[in-house]
Amino acid sequence: MAQSLALATGLKTDNPNTTFVGNRPSRILMMEKLDAFNLGALLAHFEGRTIYFGFLLGINSFDQEGVQLGKRLAKDVIEKMKAPKKDPLIEHILVW
């Protein structure tokens, strides 16, 4: 709530490093508890928004080169995870 208030009102000071522009949009999503149903509803909400805005902009939101690149990279990561000698970066991420 405080972050939304800060984005809405901003802060003017003599120091430019501590001056924040207000009148910025934000969104607060609140739910009584985070369970499978509510999480699914939240994901469906944002998926619907993605589809809708992609349609308005003439973009196929589910067929983009970035998605394809992510899939190719995921296959490489899975293969590296299966290897007997682990990649140091993958090993670090798995331990973290």
Contacts in CASP RR format, 6 or more apart in sequence:
PFRMAT RR
TARGET T0000
AUTHOR 0000-0000-0000
METHOD contacts of the structure
MODEL  1
MAQSLALATGLKTDNPNTTFVGNRPSRILMMEKLDAFNLGALLAHFEGRT
IYFGFLLGINSFDQEGVQLGKRLAKDVIEKMKAPKKDPLIEHILVW
1 28 0 8 1.000
3 26 0 8 1.000
4 26 0 8 1.000
4 27 0 8 1.000
4 28 0 8 1.000
6 20 0 8 1.000
7 22 0 8 1.000
7 24 0 8 1.000
7 25 0 8 1.000
7 26 0 8 1.000
8 22 0 8 1.000
8 23 0 8 1.000
8 24 0 8 1.000
8 26 0 8 1.000
9 22 0 8 1.000
10 20 0 8 1.000
10 21 0 8 1.000
10 22 0 8 1.000
10 23 0 8 1.000
10 24 0 8 1.000
11 18 0 8 1.000
11 19 0 8 1.000
11 20 0 8 1.000
11 22 0 8 1.000
12 19 0 8 1.000
13 19 0 8 1.000
29 42 0 8 1.000
31 38 0 8 1.000
31 42 0 8 1.000
50 61 0 8 1.000
51 61 0 8 1.000
53 61 0 8 1.000
54 60 0 8 1.000
54 61 0 8 1.000
77 90 0 8 1.000
80 86 0 8 1.000
80 87 0 8 1.000
80 90 0 8 1.000
81 90 0 8 1.000
81 94 0 8 1.000
86 94 0 8 1.000
END
